[in-house]
Amino acid sequence: MPRPARYAKGLAKREEILTTALDVIARTGYRRTSVRELAAAVGLSPAGLLHYFASKEDLFAEILLKRDDVDVARAVADELTPLETMVSIVQHNAGVPGLVQLSAQYSIEAADPDHPGHAAIADRYAGLRRLLSDDIETRKADGRLPAHLDAERSATLLIAAADGLQTQWLIDPGLDMAGHLTYLVSLLGSAPAPAAGRPADQ
């Protein structure tokens, strides 16, 4: 049946494009990587490459999501929890500055609700918050973290810290991103309980 064969071939080419793009961007950086360069790396014209994606913006959103898939696969292989995975990813990112640029710059661009990649990035952050929040709840339940911690707020703050550390690292490559994030995670374990009668968010 020719149609399923063509579909499978298309999926394989799309996967090749995304995997190759990760390597190219890791070496050259997000801002210095063009559609033409990515197309040449997989033996296509720019128009031929974009045939597999809705737009240039969709292409880069898919590259970012592919990067997440690779990071998660590595974490699963190493049997890491979501919190451990976050630290591991930040540590790994010190060796792939181009992908850090991709994450930082594209996320800012996609903050615009009219950006084609807005929904994908919003879903990405929501999924990450859920994973971290669930891990924090598990650690609270078995006594590794204080029971009073707000899991969702803690997860949101950890993501903000990781993003901020990576932005600072792009400016100052000597910054120990993983070390700082590990220190922040350790502080969760010694977070004082809110004062009696005073809401935790005041």
ZILIN-V965213 format. One record per residue. N is the residue number from 1. PSI is psi in whole degrees, 0 to 359 (NA if undefined). D_FIRST is the distance of its C-alpha to the first C-alpha in Angstrom with 1 decimal. Layout:
n = {N | N}
psi = {PSI | PSI}
d_first = {D_FIRST | D_FIRST}
This chain:
n = {1 | 2 | 3 | 4 | 5 | 6 | 7 | 8 | 9 | 10 | 11 | 12 | 13 | 14 | 15 | 16 | 17 | 18 | 19 | 20 | 21 | 22 | 23 | 24 | 25 | 26 | 27 | 28 | 29 | 30 | 31 | 32 | 33 | 34 | 35 | 36 | 37 | 38 | 39 | 40 | 41 | 42 | 43 | 44 | 45 | 46 | 47 | 48 | 49 | 50 | 51 | 52 | 53 | 54 | 55 | 56 | 57 | 58 | 59 | 60 | 61 | 62 | 63 | 64 | 65 | 66 | 67 | 68 | 69 | 70 | 71 | 72 | 73 | 74 | 75 | 76 | 77 | 78 | 79 | 80 | 81 | 82 | 83 | 84 | 85 | 86 | 87 | 88 | 89 | 90 | 91 | 92 | 93 | 94 | 95 | 96 | 97 | 98 | 99 | 100 | 101 | 102 | 103 | 104 | 105 | 106 | 107 | 108 | 109 | 110 | 111 | 112 | 113 | 114 | 115 | 116 | 117 | 118 | 119 | 120 | 121 | 122 | 123 | 124 | 125 | 126 | 127 | 128 | 129 | 130 | 131 | 132 | 133 | 134 | 135 | 136 | 137 | 138 | 139 | 140 | 141 | 142 | 143 | 144 | 145 | 146 | 147 | 148 | 149 | 150 | 151 | 152 | 153 | 154 | 155 | 156 | 157 | 158 | 159 | 160 | 161 | 162 | 163 | 164 | 165 | 166 | 167 | 168 | 169 | 170 | 171 | 172 | 173 | 174 | 175 | 176 | 177 | 178 | 179 | 180 | 181 | 182 | 183 | 184 | 185 | 186 | 187 | 188 | 189 | 190 | 191 | 192 | 193 | 194 | 195 | 196 | 197 | 198 | 199 | 200 | 201 | 202}
psi = {114 | 326 | 310 | 324 | 317 | 321 | 314 | 321 | 321 | 319 | 320 | 320 | 320 | 317 | 320 | 317 | 312 | 317 | 317 | 320 | 322 | 318 | 316 | 313 | 323 | 325 | 318 | 342 | 156 | 310 | 334 | 5 | 121 | 162 | 323 | 317 | 319 | 319 | 315 | 326 | 338 | 15 | 34 | 163 | 162 | 318 | 321 | 321 | 315 | 349 | 334 | 357 | 157 | 329 | 174 | 319 | 321 | 321 | 310 | 329 | 318 | 326 | 318 | 319 | 325 | 321 | 319 | 318 | 318 | 317 | 317 | 319 | 320 | 321 | 320 | 317 | 326 | 0 | 48 | 147 | 167 | 319 | 317 | 324 | 318 | 314 | 319 | 319 | 316 | 320 | 316 | 325 | 339 | 342 | 358 | 68 | 327 | 323 | 330 | 318 | 316 | 309 | 312 | 311 | 318 | 322 | 321 | 314 | 319 | 357 | 336 | 122 | 337 | 355 | 138 | 334 | 6 | 311 | 319 | 318 | 322 | 317 | 324 | 313 | 319 | 318 | 319 | 320 | 319 | 315 | 312 | 319 | 318 | 320 | 318 | 319 | 320 | 317 | 326 | 317 | 326 | 11 | 5 | 342 | 152 | 140 | 336 | 351 | 137 | 109 | 316 | 318 | 319 | 318 | 316 | 318 | 324 | 319 | 317 | 319 | 316 | 315 | 317 | 321 | 321 | 325 | 316 | 322 | 326 | 329 | 322 | 88 | 349 | 352 | 132 | 88 | 310 | 322 | 316 | 319 | 322 | 319 | 317 | 317 | 321 | 329 | 333 | 326 | 344 | 18 | 127 | 150 | 151 | 149 | 146 | 133 | 3 | 122 | 145 | 338 | 13 | NA}
d_first = {0.0 | 3.8 | 5.8 | 6.2 | 6.7 | 9.1 | 10.6 | 11.4 | 12.8 | 14.8 | 16.2 | 17.3 | 19.0 | 20.7 | 21.9 | 23.2 | 25.0 | 26.7 | 27.8 | 29.1 | 30.9 | 32.7 | 34.2 | 35.1 | 36.8 | 38.6 | 40.2 | 40.9 | 41.2 | 39.6 | 41.9 | 41.6 | 37.8 | 36.2 | 32.7 | 33.3 | 34.2 | 31.2 | 28.9 | 30.6 | 30.3 | 26.4 | 26.4 | 25.7 | 27.9 | 29.3 | 27.2 | 24.0 | 24.9 | 25.7 | 22.4 | 21.3 | 24.3 | 26.1 | 29.3 | 31.5 | 33.1 | 29.8 | 28.9 | 32.2 | 32.0 | 28.7 | 30.4 | 33.2 | 31.1 | 29.3 | 32.8 | 33.6 | 30.6 | 31.9 | 35.4 | 34.5 | 32.6 | 35.7 | 37.9 | 36.0 | 36.2 | 40.0 | 40.3 | 42.0 | 42.9 | 42.1 | 45.7 | 45.5 | 42.1 | 43.7 | 46.5 | 44.2 | 42.0 | 45.1 | 46.4 | 43.2 | 43.2 | 46.5 | 44.5 | 41.9 | 44.0 | 41.3 | 39.2 | 42.3 | 42.8 | 39.3 | 39.9 | 43.4 | 42.9 | 39.6 | 40.8 | 43.8 | 41.9 | 39.6 | 42.6 | 42.8 | 41.1 | 39.8 | 38.0 | 34.2 | 34.2 | 36.9 | 34.8 | 33.0 | 36.4 | 38.1 | 35.5 | 35.9 | 39.6 | 39.5 | 37.2 | 39.6 | 42.6 | 41.1 | 40.5 | 44.0 | 45.7 | 44.2 | 45.4 | 48.8 | 49.0 | 48.3 | 50.9 | 53.4 | 52.8 | 53.6 | 56.5 | 55.2 | 55.6 | 58.3 | 57.6 | 58.7 | 56.0 | 53.8 | 50.4 | 48.5 | 51.3 | 51.5 | 47.8 | 48.1 | 51.0 | 49.4 | 46.4 | 49.0 | 50.9 | 47.9 | 46.9 | 50.6 | 51.1 | 48.1 | 49.5 | 52.9 | 51.4 | 49.9 | 53.5 | 55.1 | 52.9 | 55.7 | 55.1 | 54.1 | 51.3 | 50.4 | 54.1 | 54.9 | 52.0 | 52.9 | 56.5 | 55.3 | 53.3 | 56.4 | 58.5 | 56.5 | 57.9 | 61.4 | 61.0 | 64.2 | 63.9 | 64.7 | 68.4 | 69.4 | 69.3 | 67.4 | 63.8 | 61.4 | 60.3 | 63.8}
